[in-house]
Amino acid sequence: MTERFETPRPVGSGLLIQPTGLAALERIGLRDAIAALGQRIDRLHGMTARGRTIFDLGYGRLGTEVHAIAVHRAALHGVLWDGFLRTGVKLTTGHEVLSPDDPILAGADFVVDASGTRSALRGRVVDKQPRPFPYGAVWTSVPDIGIEPATLAQRYDAARIMLGYLPVGRRTAGETPMAAIFWSIRNDQYDPWRQGFDAWKDQARAIWPALGPVLDGLDGPDDFTHATYVHFDTAKPWRDNLVLIGDSAHTTSPQLGQGANQALIDAVVLTDALAAAPDPQSAFALYARHRRSHVRFYQQASWAMTRFFQSDSSTLPVIRDLVFHPMRFVPWMHGEMLRTLSGLKTGLLTSASPDKIVNQLATP
């Protein structure tokens, strides 16, 4: 195994492990370790800056034990890294693989590319370019002040402004609980945002006064990481002895919070496919076939949802504000929204349990 950094490390702030991702962590024996560091999330709550509710979705309507866990990326990285070290697999660091012909891969039966959104190997699999989104976000981690416990909370102003607060637990045992703050931003406005940082703090405080103590503690724009997003997928994520998983194979905006979950599921399903198939190419085909409907739904749903929350459209956010929350009065629609949020959808009219999605190829 190779890693481009000299010392493997996490990049970014917080993320949400949905029920499907938790099932994948359970399968590899790491769910308890994540639960010990992360913050249980029972609810998604989104409002306009004027106080109109857009979302108020509680996982518990799908079952008393259904929930997500928010984690700092450092916590997830640490748990996965410790699990990796216990396998005894050799790791080469400080080496970025830019081609499947790289000498370090000589003699490999197959190559798994898990290098992420900007994969250098993807072009060897499919002649298709990712499509960039005009909007991204800036993220930072702050001490959790407990303004909305066990909740992913967001505030919106049209589709051009989104401010979010997600309690993510601890990076390591014994540390102070943290929260992730994120602000939607057009990528071409990143430099002006940096230059007007103090004015931005005043704007954020006006939208969400309860965040005042956190905003006061920020030193400047360098406290934040700028994240940009692209959309890419392919029905055949492999060629010859090279297979793509996670963001290398499919990536989109984080609007539905599924990126890390999809990567964890990919890893488990590919492992099971390799155990079940007679050769790597047959395993890759099996892996792709069993992941296709789940991945396709979330790629399409994330693409569609993004313009309601991160765009210059003046029409779509009006539709969102008028329609999304009232859908709770239609039980089937409310259930579909929850199943979508939880990562359980496998098609427009179909869904499955987390165990079914993760363990579909597992040997009984």
Sequence and secondary structure as in RCSB ss.txt:
>XXXX:A:sequence
MTERFETPRPVGSGLLIQPTGLAALERIGLRDAIAALGQRIDRLHGMTARGRTIFDLGYGRLGTEVHAIAVHRAA
LHGVLWDGFLRTGVKLTTGHEVLSPDDPILAGADFVVDASGTRSALRGRVVDKQPRPFPYGAVWTSVPDIGIEPA
TLAQRYDAARIMLGYLPVGRRTAGETPMAAIFWSIRNDQYDPWRQGFDAWKDQARAIWPALGPVLDGLDGPDDFT
HATYVHFDTAKPWRDNLVLIGDSAHTTSPQLGQGANQALIDAVVLTDALAAAPDPQSAFALYARHRRSHVRFYQQ
ASWAMTRFFQSDSSTLPVIRDLVFHPMRFVPWMHGEMLRTLSGLKTGLLTSASPDKIVNQLATP
>XXXX:A:secstr
 B SSSS    SSEEEE HHHHHHHHHTT HHHHHHHSEEE EEEEEETTS EEEEEEGGGG TT  EEEEEHHH
HHHHHHHHHHHHT   B S    STT GGGTT S EEE   TT SSGGGT     EE SEEEEEEEEE   SSTT
EEEEEEETTTEEEEEEEEE SSTTS  EEEEEEEEEGGGHHHHHHTHHHHHHHHHHH GGGHHHHHT   GGGSE
EE  EEB  S  EETTEEE GGGT B  GGGS HHHHHHHHHHHHHHHHHHSSSHHHHHHHHHHHHHHHHHHHHH
HHHHHHHHHSSS SSHHHHHHHHTGGGGGSHHHHHHHHHHHTT BSSSS B  HHHHHSTT   
